[in-house]
Amino acid sequence: MANRHYKKKGLFYFFSFFAVAPLVLLASFRASNVGSDTSFYQIPFWRDALLSHGGLIDYIERHPNFEAGYLFVNYFISLLTDNIVYLFLVIYTLIILPVYKVAMRWRKSLSPFLFMTIYCLVCYNELLSTVRQGIAMSLSLLAFNYFLEQKYYKYFSLSVMAYAFHTSALIPFVFPFVYKFVDKYKLEDCRLIYMSFSALFICILLNFDNILVFVINNNFLAEKFIEYTSKGNAFEGDLGLSNLIVKLMILAYIYFIMKLRGKSTFVDFFFLMAILDLAFSSLGIIINHLIRLSLYPRMMTCISLPFLFKNYPLYIRLGKIRYKLPFEFIFISLLLFYWYYVYIYGDFAATSDYKFNPEIF
């Protein structure tokens, strides 16, 4: 409804509120045991902010290994209230609103409804745990949108803000350079170049653990990241079969479109993002926590699938009649099954036992 009334600002904001509010409220009013990082990151930092009497600088200095943007939000909200629900309201508004804004800015090229549906199925549950990274992901996605619109000041500003919330935002910072490279050197014309890059990337992935340890030991990266390596002994390696199947099916679909419809910068870029998603997910074989790096290219699925559904429909001819193949239904059904199996049945990210925070009543 918001998309239909985009030019009527009053109705647009009215319907947009009811599109965004449920997602924000569900995340904000949850109990403290929902989300694997809630009790580990969010609650301790919030309590420390409430007890901090030395000012913002003192609060940030007491947590040198954590990003200043997230600490600032905690401290600022703690000056206004002692109820953590209001902190969550601010945080999840910062997470959901930029994503919704991107969906609406792409409304002429894709279905915003499908965009948000895919976002809820592949990203939303993750964000109940990855709060700092969740903000960085949303700001990075909006930044990339502004890059495509050639609004470079907004792109750079939002990229810096994303980095202030989570240092992993360096990953999506390179996406525009990948897009420009693909735009200049099409996959079909420069296979040798991409094969060489792929071989180099595979070598890096295979030695990622050793590389990360080396970088940390030489003080190029904060010591806290040692927990993301085999030296941390905090996480076991794993790569779920359902996760792998979904990624391979998306990759195969984009590749089929790419081969069938010829050269397209967007399709080539989406194909590379799907490969990056699979590659970063494979790091989970080393340390499970590293799967979170795949969340950045995974978010591009919210754009790529609806974009391809609308702009590259596939048909089958039976006699004299052409029938559109229902790829929207197929992939939404697949992702719905994936969401249920991983986040409800499998309890990944500790979200299956969702319930409201009793303190709000």
N, C-alpha and C positions, 0 to 999 in steps of 0.2 A: 504493500500500500504506500509506503514511503517513496518507493521508486516511481509509482504512478503519479504521485503528487509532488515530484521534485521541484517543479517550477512554482508551486504554491507553497511559499515558505512556511506559513502557519500550519497547514496540514502536514507538510513534510516533517517539521520538527515534532509535531504531535505523534505521528506514527513512528518516527525514529526513536522517540523516548520509549515507546512500548516494545521496540525491537531490541534496544540496548539494555533497558532496565532489568529484565528478567535474568540476563546473563550476569550482570553486575551483582544483583541481589543474591542470587544463588551462591555465588562465590564469596560474598561478603558476610552472609549470615550463617555460614557453616560452622559446625562444631570444631573444636581445636584439634581433634584427632583425625580430621579429614585433610588429606594431603600429607605426603611423606616428609616435607620440609617445614610444616607449620610449627611443630613443637621444637624443631632443631634450629631454625633461622628466625622465623617471624616473631614468635612470642618472647624469646629471650631478648631480642633487640628492642622490642617494644617496651618491655619492663625496664630495661636499662635506660631507655630514653625518658621514661616517666621519673626515674630516680636521678637523672642527670641534672646537676645544679651548676655545672661549670661552663655552660653555654654550648653552642653548636660545635665550635672548634675543638673543645675538650672532648665532646662526645665522639667526634670523628677520629680524633687522635687515639682514643681508647680502642678503636677498631681499625687499625691500619691496613688490615688485609681485606677490607670490604669496601665496596664502591661508595663514593661520596653522595651520589644521587639518591640511592636508596636510604642511606643514613639521614640525609637531609629531610626526606619525606617523613620518616619515622619521628624525627625530632620536632619538626614543625607541627605535625598533627598532635603530638604529645603535649604541646603548649596549649592546645585548644580543648582537649578532652582526654580522659583516661580510659575511654571505651575503645577497645581494639577494633570493634565493628566499623567505626568511622575511618580508621586507618585502612581497613580492607575496602571500604567504599571508594576511597581515593585511589588506592592501588589498582583496583579492578576497573575503575573508570579509565585510568591511564592505559590499561591493557586493552579493554574492549573498544573504546571509542575510536582510537586510530585505525583499528582493523575495520570497523564499520565505515569509517570515512573512506578508506581505500575501496571497499566494496561499492560504495555509491559513486565514487569518481570513475570507476570502471563500468558503470551501469550501461553504457552504450555498446560495450564489447562483450558483456557477459551478464548472467543473471545474478544480481546481488543476493537473491534468496539462496541459490545454489552455493554461492561463495560462502555465506554465513553458515549454511548447513554443513559443508565440508569442514569449515573451521571448527565447528562444534564437535564434529566426529573425530578429527585427527589432532586437534591442538588444545581444546578447552580443558579437558581433564588434566593434561600435563601442567597447565597454568595454575592449578590449585596447589601445586608443589613448587614449580620453578617461578617464583614470584619475581625476583630480580631479573632473571632472564626473560620472563614473560613480558615485562615492560620493554626491555631492550628489543625483543622480537617485534613487538607491535610498532615501536618507533622506527625500527629499521625498515619494516615493510612500507610504512608511510613515507619514509625518506626515499626509498627506491621508486615509489610512485612519483614523487616530485622530481626525481632525476629524469624519469621518462618524459615528464612534462617540461623539462629543461628549466626547472626552477632550482638552480644549483645552490643558492644560498639556503633555501629551506632544506634541501637534501643534506648539505653539510652540517647545518645546525642540529637537525634531528639525529644525524649519525653520531655527533658528539654527545648529545643527550643520551642516546642509547648506550654508548660506551660508559657514560657516567653511572649507569645502572648495572651494567654487567660487561666485564672485559671481553667476553666471548662475542660481543657485537662487532669485533674486528672481522669476523667471518662474513657477515652480509655487507660489510664496507667494500669488499672486493667485487660484489655482484655487478655493479655498474660497469666495472672494467671488463668483466666476463661478457656482459651484454654488448659492449662496444667492440670487443674482439670478435665475437660471433657475427656481429653486423658487418664487419669488414672482411672476415675470413669465414665464409660459409662452410658448414660441416661437409657438405657434399663435394666441395671444391678443394678442401685442404685436409684430406683424410690423414696424410702423413704427419702433419703438424699435430693434429688431435691425438693420433696414436702415440706420438712421442710424449706429449703431455700426460696422456693416460698412463704410460709406462712409468714416467717419473712420479706421478701421483701414487701409483700402486706401491712403488718402492718406499715412498714417504710413509704411507699407511702401514706397511709391514714393519717399519722401524720407528713408528710413531712413539711408542713407549720410551725407547732409548733416547730419541730426539728430545722429548719433553723433559726427561730426567736431566739430560745435558744442559738444556736451556735454564732449568730451575737451579741447578748446581752452580751455574755461572752467573746467577743473579740477573738474568734477563727477564725472568718471570717470578712472581711472588711465590714464596715457599709454600703457601697454602695449597697450590695446585699439585703438590706432591701426592695428594689423596686421589688425584685422577690418574695416577700411574700404578704400576704393579708394586711399587715401593710403599704405597700407602696402606695396603692390606685392608682397605675399607669396603671394596666392592669386588664381586666376582664377575668374570666375563660371561656374556650371554648374548645371543641374537635370536629372538623369538621367531618361530617358523611362520606364524601368522603375519608378523611384521614384514618378513622377507617376501612372502607371497604377494601381499598388497603392493609393496614397492615394485616388485618385478612386473606385476600386471599393469601398473601405471606406466612404468618404463616401456613396456611392450606396446601399449596403446599409443603413447606419444611417438614412438619409433615408427609405428605403422602409419600414423598420420603424416609424419615427416617424409617417409618413402612414397606415400600415395599422392600427396599434394605438392611435392617439390619444395623449392627453397623458400624459407620464411625465417626471419630473424627471431621472431617470438617462439616459433616451434622449436628451432634449434636451441634457443636459450632454455626453454622449459625442459628439453631433453637433457641438457647438461645439469640442470637443477635436480632432475630425478636421479641422475647418476651420482651427484654429490650426496643426495639424501641416502641412497643405498650405501655409498662409500663411508660416510660418517657413521651410519648405523652399524656398519661392519666393525667399527672401532670398539663396539660393545663386546666383541669377542675377546678383546684384551681386558677392558675394564667397563663394566656395565654402565657406569655413570657417563661415559663418553658418548653414549647414544644421544644425549641431550644436544650435542653439537649438530645433529641432523635436524633439529627442530627449525633451524633457519631455512634451509632449502625445502623442508617439508611444508612450511607455510606457503611457499610458492604454488603448492598444489591447489590452494584455495583460488588462485588466479588461473593456473594452467588448465585444469579440467573444465571449469565452466566456460573459459575462453574457447577451448577446442570444441566443446559441445555445441556452442552457438555458431562459431565461424567455420568449423570444419565438420559438418554433419556427414555421416556415412549412410549410404542407401544400398538396398538390395532390390534387384529387379525380378519380379515374378510375372512372366508374360509381358503385358504392356503397362503394368502398374509398378511404380517405384515405392518401396516402403522404407521409411527412415528407421535405421537400427537404433534400438533404445539404450544407447550407452549411458545416458543419464541415470536411467533406472538401474542398470547393471552395476555401475560404480557406486551409486548411493547405497544400494542394497549390500554391496561388498563392504563398504566402509561402516555401515550400520552394524553388520555382523562383527567386523573387526572391533568396533567400539565396545560392543557388548562383551565379546570374548576377552578382550584385553583389560578393560577398565571396570567391568562389572563382575564377570565370572572370574577373571584372573586377578582382580584387585591390584593391577599395576598402578603405582603412584598413590595407593591407599585411598581410593575414592569410592569404592563400592559400598562402603558403610556410611554413605552420606546421611547426615541429619543436621537440623538447624542448631544453632548455638542457643542453649536454653537461657542465656543471660539477656537475650533481647526481649524476652517476654516478661 
